[in-house]
């Protein structure tokens, strides 16, 4: 199985910059190097969350974060709209997703992503055609097939 279009959550961008994250750092780096630029949608929310997390938790990584944000901004970008926020509120209430995670899901769903790569959701859960996968629970080969 391969996802037609997918997006990557903030935590994976963060780990790709944070060498102290050990194996997660290495896996996140490999993931970002393997993304298919024709199938990856970058959500503005995740780039904003990344910048905020770096500023608060790892200010020494601001330079590398800026470079990563510039690189990822060359891919297809999508931002939340009012309908996404309404759907996120309903999804938060009905399915128990954290609100900002529900915004990521709603935006990804609207722009046609069938996969969200993140460690923050229930692995392999599918919600209205969008599956959440934790790349840290997958074999490298399986992940490559999924995003290739």
LOMAR-560032 format. One line per 5 residues: their letters; for each residue z, y, x of N, C-alpha, C. Coordinates in pm, 1 decimal. Layout:
a) Z:Y:X:Z:Y:X:Z:Y:X | ... $
! end
This chain:
xxxxx) 0.0:-118.7:84.3:0.0:0.0:0.0:0.0:124.0:88.0 | -76.8:220.9:49.6:-79.0:346.6:121.6:-72.9:459.3:19.2 | 2.5:561.2:51.7:16.7:674.8:-40.0:-107.4:762.6:-28.8 | -159.3:806.0:-143.8:-273.7:897.1:-142.0:-234.4:1030.1:-78.0 | -126.0:1088.0:-129.0:-73.9:1214.6:-75.3:77.7:1201.9:-68.7 $
xxxxx) 135.9:1264.9:31.6:280.2:1254.1:48.3:335.2:1383.1:108.0 | 468.1:1393.1:100.7:536.7:1505.9:162.9:657.3:1453.2:238.5 | 707.6:1535.1:326.5:817.5:1498.0:415.7:934.0:1592.1:389.1 | 1052.2:1534.4:372.7:1171.1:1612.7:342.3:1227.5:1678.9:468.6 | 1308.7:1778.3:446.6:1368.0:1860.6:552.5:1437.8:1779.0:658.8 $
xxxxx) 1513.2:1676.7:617.5:1593.5:1602.1:714.8:1507.2:1540.3:825.0 | 1387.4:1499.1:792.3:1301.8:1439.3:894.2:1250.6:1543.6:993.4 | 1218.6:1662.3:944.4:1181.0:1770.8:1036.1:1298.3:1803.9:1128.2 | 1417.5:1811.1:1070.1:1537.3:1844.6:1148.7:1559.5:1740.4:1258.6 | 1556.4:1612.4:1221.4:1577.3:1506.6:1321.1:1471.7:1510.7:1430.6 $
xxxxx) 1349.9:1550.1:1396.9:1244.4:1554.0:1498.8:1275.0:1656.8:1608.1 | 1357.4:1754.7:1575.3:1395.2:1858.6:1672.0:1527.1:1829.3:1743.0 | 1611.6:1748.3:1682.3:1748.1:1726.9:1729.6:1758.2:1599.9:1813.7 | 1746.3:1615.8:1945.6:1750.7:1501.0:2036.3:1884.1:1427.5:2028.9 | 1989.3:1494.3:1985.3:2120.4:1428.2:1975.5:2124.5:1328.4:1859.5 $
xxxxx) 2020.2:1323.1:1777.2:2016.5:1229.6:1663.7:1973.6:1089.5:1705.4 | 1952.9:1066.5:1834.0:1924.2:932.8:1885.8:1799.1:870.4:1827.6 | 1815.5:750.4:1769.3:1701.8:676.0:1715.6:1632.7:752.2:1602.2 | 1710.3:825.0:1522.0:1649.2:903.0:1414.2:1556.7:1010.1:1471.2 | 1596.2:1068.1:1582.4:1511.1:1167.6:1649.2:1377.6:1103.6:1689.5 $
xxxxx) 1385.4:987.6:1753.4:1264.1:921.0:1799.9:1174.9:878.6:1683.5 | 1235.5:825.6:1578.0:1157.3:782.3:1460.6:1093.7:901.6:1389.7 | 1168.6:1011.7:1377.8:1114.8:1130.8:1311.4:1000.6:1190.5:1393.9 | 1015.3:1193.4:1525.7:906.0:1241.6:1611.8:780.8:1156.9:1592.8 | 798.8:1025.3:1593.7:684.3:935.4:1575.9:619.6:956.9:1439.5 $
xxxxx) 701.0:976.2:1338.0:648.5:1000.2:1203.6:563.0:1126.9:1200.8 | 614.5:1234.9:1255.2:539.2:1360.9:1251.8:412.1:1353.2:1335.7 | 412.6:1273.0:1439.3:291.1:1255.9:1519.4:187.3:1172.0:1446.1 | 233.4:1087.7:1352.0:142.5:997.1:1282.1:91.9:1050.2:1148.6 | 139.5:1166.5:1105.3:98.5:1214.9:972.8:-52.7:1232.0:966.0 $
xxxxx) -104.8:1203.6:849.7:-246.7:1222.9:823.3:-261.0:1364.1:765.8 | -320.7:1457.1:839.9:-328.1:1595.7:792.4:-406.3:1613.6:663.1 | -489.0:1517.0:628.4:-565.6:1527.3:504.3:-485.6:1480.1:383.6 | -373.6:1412.9:407.4:-295.5:1357.1:297.4:-153.4:1412.5:291.5 | -115.4:1493.2:387.7:20.5:1547.2:392.8:25.3:1683.9:325.6 $
xxxxx) 119.9:1700.9:235.4:144.4:1830.6:172.8:280.6:1878.7:222.8 | 283.1:1997.5:277.8:408.0:2055.3:328.9:462.0:2150.8:224.0 | 585.1:2127.7:183.7:647.2:2214.4:83.4:716.8:2331.8:151.7 | 689.8:2450.0:101.8:753.3:2569.7:158.3:905.5:2557.9:153.4 | 958.0:2494.5:49.1:1102.5:2477.3:39.0:1157.3:2400.2:159.0 $
xxxxx) 1087.3:2295.3:201.1:1139.1:2216.4:313.0:1134.6:2296.4:442.9 | 1032.8:2378.9:460.2:1028.1:2462.6:581.2:1140.0:2567.0:579.3 | 1167.2:2622.9:461.6:1277.9:2718.2:449.3:1412.5:2652.0:473.3 | 1431.0:2532.7:417.8:1554.9:2458.8:439.8:1571.0:2424.5:587.9 | 1460.8:2388.3:653.6:1466.0:2358.1:796.4:1512.5:2479.8:874.8 $
xxxxx) 1450.2:2594.6:849.7:1487.8:2716.6:921.3:1635.4:2748.2:898.1 | 1680.5:2738.2:775.6:1820.4:2765.9:742.9:1915.4:2668.7:814.6 | 1881.9:2540.7:813.9:1967.1:2440.8:879.4:1974.1:2462.6:1029.9 | 1860.9:2494.1:1089.3:1858.4:2517.2:1234.4:1942.4:2639.9:1269.5 | 1925.2:2747.4:1195.2:2001.6:2869.6:1222.0:2151.8:2842.1:1212.7 $
xxxxx) 2192.2:2765.6:1111.8:2334.5:2739.1:1090.8:2391.1:2633.7:1185.2 | 2314.5:2525.4:1210.2:2371.3:2410.6:1280.3:2327.8:2395.3:1425.1 | 2207.2:2440.9:1458.4:2154.4:2423.2:1594.3:2074.4:2546.3:1637.3 | 2139.6:2662.6:1651.8:2064.7:2784.5:1686.5:1982.5:2772.6:1814.6 | 2022.9:2685.1:1904.7:1946.1:2667.2:2028.5:1806.8:2610.5:2000.0 $
xxxxx) 1786.4:2555.5:1881.8:1657.7:2494.5:1846.7:1567.4:2586.9:1765.2 | 1602.7:2714.5:1756.8:1521.4:2807.2:1677.6:1378.4:2814.0:1731.2 | 1361.0:2823.3:1861.9:1225.9:2828.2:1920.0:1142.7:2706.3:1884.5 | 1193.1:2585.7:1912.7:1118.4:2466.0:1873.8:1095.3:2456.8:1722.7 | 1191.5:2502.9:1643.5:1174.1:2500.6:1497.2:1059.0:2592.9:1456.9 $
xxxxx) 1051.3:2709.6:1520.0:940.0:2801.5:1489.4:806.2:2736.4:1521.9 | 799.2:2666.8:1634.5:674.8:2598.7:1672.0:639.5:2489.3:1571.3 | 739.2:2412.8:1528.4:714.5:2307.4:1430.6:668.7:2366.1:1297.5 | 732.8:2473.5:1255.6:695.1:2538.9:1129.5:551.6:2590.3:1137.3 | 513.9:2649.1:1250.2:374.5:2695.0:1267.1:276.9:2577.7:1259.3 $
xxxxx) 310.9:2468.3:1326.2:222.9:2351.0:1326.6:209.0:2291.9:1186.4 | 319.2:2274.8:1117.5:315.3:2214.5:984.8:250.6:2309.3:883.6 | 257.5:2438.8:908.7:196.7:2537.3:818.2:44.7:2534.2:821.9 | -11.3:2464.8:918.8:-156.8:2450.7:925.0:-207.0:2344.7:827.0 | -114.9:2264.3:776.2:-150.1:2162.9:676.9:-148.4:2227.1:538.7 $
xxxxx) -178.3:2149.0:438.0:-174.4:2202.7:301.8:-31.2:2241.5:266.1 | -14.5:2363.8:219.3:117.5:2414.9:180.5:127.9:2424.4:29.5 | 247.3:2399.2:-23.1:271.8:2412.8:-166.9:409.8:2474.4:-185.7 | 419.7:2557.8:-286.5:549.2:2615.4:-317.9:581.8:2591.3:-464.3 | 710.1:2592.6:-492.6:755.7:2570.2:-629.7:709.9:2684.2:-719.5 $
xxxxx) 686.2:2650.9:-845.3:655.2:2753.4:-944.7:758.5:2742.5:-1057.8 | 755.9:2832.9:-1154.4:856.9:2828.7:-1260.7:861.5:2695.8:-1336.4 | 746.9:2633.2:-1359.6:747.3:2504.8:-1430.0:820.7:2398.0:-1350.0 | 805.7:2403.5:-1216.5:877.8:2308.1:-1131.0:1028.7:2325.2:-1146.7 | 1073.2:2449.8:-1156.5:1216.7:2475.2:-1171.3:1268.9:2422.7:-1304.3 $
xxxxx) 1191.6:2441.8:-1410.4:1232.2:2389.7:-1541.6:1240.2:2237.2:-1538.2 | 1138.6:2174.6:-1480.1:1137.6:2029.4:-1471.1:1252.0:1980.1:-1382.0 | 1280.0:2051.7:-1274.5:1389.6:2013.1:-1184.9:1524.1:2018.1:-1256.8 | 1543.6:2118.3:-1339.9:1668.2:2125.9:-1417.3:1682.7:2005.6:-1510.0 | 1575.9:1972.8:-1579.1:1579.4:1857.9:-1670.1:1600.5:1728.0:-1592.4 $
xxxxx) 1534.0:1715.8:-1480.2:1545.3:1594.6:-1398.7:1686.0:1582.1:-1340.6 | 1741.8:1692.1:-1299.1:1880.1:1692.2:-1249.7:1973.3:1636.5:-1357.6 | 1956.0:1683.4:-1479.4:2042.4:1640.3:-1588.7:2016.5:1495.4:-1630.2 | 1889.9:1455.4:-1635.8:1855.3:1322.2:-1686.3:1867.4:1211.4:-1582.8 | 1839.4:1243.9:-1456.4:1832.1:1139.2:-1354.5:1933.1:1155.4:-1241.0 $
xxxxx) 2010.6:1263.0:-1244.2:2116.7:1279.4:-1146.2:2073.9:1322.9:-1007.3 | 1949.5:1367.7:-990.5:1910.0:1420.4:-859.5:1979.9:1553.5:-835.5 | 2013.2:1581.1:-711.1:2063.5:1713.6:-677.7:1953.7:1814.1:-713.6 | 1993.5:1934.6:-754.7:1894.3:2028.6:-805.5:1782.7:2056.4:-705.0 | 1816.1:2091.5:-581.3:1710.7:2127.0:-485.0:1624.4:2005.7:-449.5 $
xxxxx) 1682.9:1887.1:-451.4:1601.0:1766.6:-433.5:1507.0:1747.9:-552.4 | 1555.1:1781.6:-670.3:1470.5:1772.3:-790.7:1355.6:1872.9:-783.9 | 1379.5:1989.0:-722.8:1271.0:2086.7:-705.5:1165.4:2029.5:-610.7 | 1209.3:1965.4:-503.5:1113.7:1902.1:-411.4:1032.4:1797.7:-486.9 | 1100.6:1713.5:-563.0:1031.3:1610.2:-640.1:931.0:1672.7:-738.0 $
xxxxx) 974.2:1774.4:-813.5:887.5:1835.5:-915.0:764.6:1900.0:-850.6 | 783.4:1968.1:-739.6:671.6:2032.3:-671.0:577.0:1926.9:-614.7 | 632.6:1825.8:-550.9:549.8:1718.5:-494.8:470.4:1649.4:-605.1 | 534.1:1622.7:-716.1:468.1:1557.6:-830.4:351.5:1643.2:-880.8 | 376.8:1773.3:-895.7:273.2:1863.3:-948.6:150.5:1868.2:-858.1 $
xxxxx) 171.3:1864.2:-726.9:56.8:1875.6:-635.1:-5.1:1740.3:-601.5 | 40.0:1636.1:-669.8:-25.1:1506.3:-657.4:28.6:1413.3:-550.4 | 148.2:1437.6:-502.6:207.2:1345.5:-405.0:263.6:1223.6:-478.3 | 239.1:1107.1:-422.8:295.7:984.7:-479.9:411.2:932.5:-395.7 | 443.5:1004.8:-286.8:547.2:960.0:-194.6:621.6:1079.9:-136.7 $
xxxxx) 753.3:1066.2:-131.0:838.2:1161.8:-59.1:912.1:1082.0:46.9 | 894.1:1118.8:172.0:965.2:1054.3:281.9:1094.4:1131.1:307.0 | 1208.0:1061.5:289.1:1338.0:1125.4:300.9:1445.7:1019.5:310.9 | 1555.8:1054.8:375.0:1670.1:964.4:372.6:1768.6:1003.7:263.5 | 1740.1:1108.9:189.5:1834.4:1162.6:92.1:1825.2:1103.0:-47.9 $
xxxxx) 1725.3:1025.5:-75.7:1706.6:970.7:-209.0:1731.6:820.0:-204.7 | 1740.8:758.7:-320.1:1752.6:613.6:-327.5:1621.8:552.4:-278.9 | 1629.8:475.3:-172.0:1510.4:417.9:-110.3:1432.9:331.1:-209.2 | 1302.5:355.4:-215.6:1205.6:282.6:-298.2:1218.0:312.7:-447.7 | 1296.0:411.6:-483.6:1304.1:451.9:-624.6:1175.7:525.8:-661.1 $
xxxxx) 1122.9:497.5:-777.9:1005.6:568.3:-827.4:1044.1:643.5:-952.7 | 1008.6:769.8:-955.8:1037.4:855.9:-1069.8:908.3:925.2:-1110.9 | 857.0:888.3:-1226.6:734.0:946.2:-1281.3:619.5:948.5:-1179.8 | 598.7:834.6:-1116.1:485.1:819.3:-1026.1:508.9:862.8:-882.4 | 626.7:912.4:-851.1:658.4:954.5:-714.6:766.1:860.5:-660.3 $
xxxxx) 735.7:796.1:-547.9:829.4:703.0:-486.0:897.6:770.0:-367.7 | 1027.0:746.7:-357.3:1106.8:796.8:-245.4:1122.2:683.2:-144.7 | 1087.7:707.9:-19.4:1103.4:606.5:84.9:1179.7:664.5:202.4 | 1273.7:586.1:248.9:1350.8:622.7:367.1:1282.7:560.8:488.2 | 1219.6:642.1:573.4:1146.5:585.6:686.9:1236.7:517.5:788.8 $
xxxxx) 1367.4:545.6:783.4:1459.3:481.0:875.7:1492.4:338.7:832.7 | 1453.8:301.8:710.9:1474.8:166.2:661.0:1345.9:85.6:661.0 | 1243.0:138.6:725.3:1112.1:73.2:726.3:1075.1:34.5:867.8 | 999.1:-72.4:879.0:940.9:-108.6:1009.1:834.9:-4.6:1043.6 | 818.2:23.1:1170.9:722.4:124.3:1216.3:582.3:93.8:1163.6 $
xxxxx) 543.9:-33.4:1165.3:409.5:-70.5:1119.0:393.2:-41.9:969.9 | 496.2:-74.1:890.6:491.2:-48.0:747.0:476.8:101.8:719.3 | 549.3:183.1:794.3:541.8:327.6:776.9:402.2:378.4:814.4 | 345.9:327.6:920.9:212.3:370.4:963.3:109.1:338.0:856.8 | 118.1:220.7:796.2:25.6:183.5:689.1:44.3:276.3:570.0 $
xxx) 168.9:308.3:539.9:200.0:390.8:422.9:142.4:531.9:434.4 | 152.7:592.0:553.5:111.4:731.7:568.7:-25.2:748.5:633.4 | -76.3:641.0:692.4:-200.2:647.2:768.5:-313.5:696.7:692.9 $
! end
